[in-house]
Amino acid sequence: MNRWIMAGAIALIAAVAAFFILRPDGSAAADGRTEVDLPAGLEREELETVIREYILANPEIIPEAMERLQERRMVQMISTVRDELETPFEGAWIGAADADVTVVEFFDYACGFCRTSLPDIERLIAEDPNVRVVFRELPILSEESVDAARVSLSAAKQREYFEFHQAMYAAGRPGAASIAEAQRSAGLDAAQVRRDLDDAAIEAELRRNRDLAVQLEVNGTPAFVVGDRILAGAVGYDRLREAVAEARAASGD
């Protein structure tokens, strides 16, 4: 059997097996679905037969089981990098310093959907005083994206980050003229920007963001990490607010 098919089959069996709730008498059932008796001390082949019969009797559990498996993987991926992920570079964040929920956005200045998401971020911060948004440059669309990201991180060092962030999106797609316009609009120190273009710390931050994206299997922008969830694309204000509420409830705050 193809090793990828085998891996998928193993993952599915694990997900379905995890779906069962074992009872003290050795029986197992999923709420509201067909029950299958699981006598104590089942051999591997017998267990596989029971699982197969259960899947055939209840095929609707397959998407739910796979979704649950994916959620568990997502929690594991985020938990391994959470501290690094939620720690901003210099001033590359907005919102509450003592926030109870941190939203992390991976973005690219050349990404139209990232531009579309900016008003959602602004509204979220305006309406929720206990949220912080950490921005992570992920310039994957063009060389001009990289240029804009470097100036953006210089703005973070100058504590003018969000001013540049807003101005850059207002100026249009990244290019020499639009970057310069956004830089002037945000009131950045031009000499400082020139020095920062070759700053090792800024290059390290861009590498860090790429590494984090790989670890979290983020392959496009925008992508939001909220609590134990990764939201891909321009999901809109309502979904972001919902994700914040879920993260807050999970933490008990």
MOTAQUI-V871103 format. One record per residue. RES is the residue in one letter. OMEGA is omega in radians with two decimals (none if undefined). NEAR is the number of other C-alpha atoms within 12 Angstrom. D_CENTER is the distance of its C-alpha to the mean C-alpha in whole Angstrom. Layout:
BEGIN
RES/OMEGA/NEAR/D_CENTER + RES/OMEGA/NEAR/D_CENTER
END
This chain:
BEGIN
M/3.07/8/34 + N/-3.03/8/31 + R/3.12/9/28 + W/3.07/10/25 + I/3.11/11/27 + M/3.13/12/28 + A/3.11/13/25 + G/3.13/16/23 + A/3.12/19/26 + I/3.13/17/26 + A/-3.13/22/22 + L/3.11/29/24 + I/3.13/28/27 + A/-3.13/23/25 + A/-3.13/27/23 + V/3.11/35/26 + A/3.13/30/28 + A/-3.11/23/25 + F/-3.14/28/25 + F/3.04/29/29 + I/-3.11/20/30 + L/3.13/20/33 + R/-3.10/16/36 + P/-3.11/10/39 + D/3.09/13/42 + G/3.11/16/39 + S/-3.13/19/38 + A/3.11/26/35 + A/2.98/25/34 + A/-3.03/26/31 + D/3.06/14/31 + G/-3.12/9/33 + R/-3.12/18/33 + T/3.14/20/36 + E/3.08/22/37 + V/3.13/27/38 + D/3.10/24/40 + L/3.11/28/39 + P/3.13/17/42 + A/3.06/16/41 + G/3.11/12/41 + L/3.00/16/40 + E/-3.09/12/40 + R/-3.10/12/37 + E/3.12/11/39 + E/3.13/16/40 + L/3.12/24/36 + E/3.11/21/35 + T/3.13/19/38 + V/-3.14/27/37 + I/3.13/34/33 + R/-3.13/22/34 + E/3.13/20/36 + Y/3.13/29/34 + I/-3.14/29/31 + L/-3.14/16/34 + A/-3.07/17/35 + N/-3.07/24/32 + P/-3.13/19/30 + E/-3.13/17/28 + I/-3.03/28/26 + I/3.11/27/24 + P/-3.13/17/21 + E/3.14/20/21 + A/3.13/26/21 + M/3.09/26/19 + E/3.12/18/16 + R/3.11/22/17 + L/3.13/25/17 + Q/3.11/22/13 + E/3.12/20/12 + R/3.10/19/14 + R/-3.13/22/12 + M/3.12/26/9 + V/-3.13/22/10 + Q/-3.13/19/12 + M/-3.10/25/10 + I/-3.07/30/8 + S/-3.10/22/12 + T/-3.08/17/13 + V/-2.99/23/11 + R/-3.09/25/11 + D/3.14/15/14 + E/-3.10/21/13 + L/-3.02/34/10 + E/3.09/33/11 + T/-3.03/24/14 + P/2.98/31/15 + F/3.10/33/17 + E/-3.08/23/21 + G/-3.09/28/20 + A/3.12/36/17 + W/3.03/38/16 + I/3.09/37/18 + G/-3.04/29/18 + A/3.10/21/20 + A/-3.13/20/21 + D/-3.07/13/21 + A/3.04/22/18 + D/3.06/27/17 + V/3.08/37/14 + T/3.04/43/11 + V/3.10/44/9 + V/3.10/46/7 + E/2.93/42/7 + F/-3.04/47/8 + F/3.10/44/11 + D/-3.12/44/14 + Y/3.09/47/18 + A/-3.07/35/19 + C/3.13/31/17 + G/3.14/22/18 + F/3.05/24/15 + C/3.10/38/14 + R/3.12/30/17 + T/-3.08/25/17 + S/-3.09/33/14 + L/3.11/33/16 + P/3.10/23/19 + D/3.10/26/16 + I/-3.14/40/15 + E/3.14/28/18 + R/3.14/21/19 + L/-3.14/32/17 + I/-3.11/29/18 + A/-3.02/19/22 + E/-3.13/16/22 + D/-3.07/28/20 + P/-3.09/21/21 + N/3.13/24/19 + V/3.00/34/16 + R/3.07/35/15 + V/3.08/43/12 + V/-3.10/39/12 + F/3.11/43/12 + R/3.12/47/11 + E/3.06/48/13 + L/-3.04/42/13 + P/-3.04/33/16 + I/-3.01/28/16 + L/-3.10/24/19 + S/3.06/18/22 + E/3.09/19/24 + E/3.06/26/24 + S/3.12/30/20 + V/3.12/31/21 + D/3.14/38/24 + A/3.14/44/22 + A/3.12/45/19 + R/3.11/42/22 + V/3.11/49/24 + S/-3.13/50/21 + L/2.99/46/20 + S/3.08/41/24 + A/3.10/42/24 + A/3.11/36/21 + K/-3.14/29/24 + Q/-3.14/27/27 + R/3.08/23/25 + E/-2.96/30/25 + Y/-3.00/36/21 + F/3.07/34/20 + E/3.10/28/24 + F/-3.13/39/23 + H/3.13/46/20 + Q/-3.11/30/22 + A/-3.13/32/25 + M/3.11/40/23 + Y/3.12/37/21 + A/-3.06/26/25 + A/3.14/26/27 + G/-3.11/26/25 + R/-3.12/29/24 + P/3.09/36/24 + G/-3.09/25/27 + A/-3.08/20/30 + A/-3.09/17/32 + S/3.10/26/28 + I/3.12/37/27 + A/3.12/29/30 + E/3.14/27/31 + A/3.11/34/27 + Q/3.11/42/28 + R/-3.11/22/32 + S/-3.14/25/30 + A/3.12/30/28 + G/-3.13/23/31 + L/3.05/32/30 + D/-3.04/23/32 + A/3.14/22/33 + A/3.11/15/35 + Q/3.11/21/32 + V/-3.13/30/29 + R/3.11/19/32 + R/-3.04/18/32 + D/-3.09/26/28 + L/3.11/24/28 + D/-3.12/17/29 + D/-3.14/19/27 + A/-3.13/15/26 + A/3.11/20/23 + I/3.08/32/22 + E/3.13/24/22 + A/3.12/17/20 + E/3.11/32/17 + L/3.08/33/17 + R/3.14/22/17 + R/3.14/24/15 + N/3.09/37/12 + R/3.13/28/13 + D/3.12/22/13 + L/3.13/32/10 + A/3.12/35/8 + V/-3.13/18/11 + Q/-3.12/22/10 + L/-3.14/31/7 + E/3.04/23/9 + V/-3.10/30/7 + N/3.09/26/10 + G/3.13/30/10 + T/-0.11/37/10 + P/3.00/38/9 + A/-3.10/36/5 + F/3.03/43/4 + V/-3.11/43/3 + V/-3.09/39/7 + G/3.14/37/9 + D/-3.11/34/8 + R/3.00/34/6 + I/-3.12/37/3 + L/-3.10/33/5 + A/3.06/28/7 + G/3.13/28/10 + A/-2.98/28/12 + V/3.11/27/12 + G/-3.07/27/14 + Y/-3.06/26/15 + D/3.14/17/16 + R/3.09/23/13 + L/3.12/40/11 + R/3.11/31/15 + E/3.14/22/15 + A/3.09/29/11 + V/3.13/38/13 + A/3.12/27/16 + E/3.14/20/14 + A/3.14/25/13 + R/3.13/23/16 + A/-3.13/15/18 + A/-3.14/16/17 + S/3.13/15/18 + G/3.14/10/21 + D/none/13/21
END
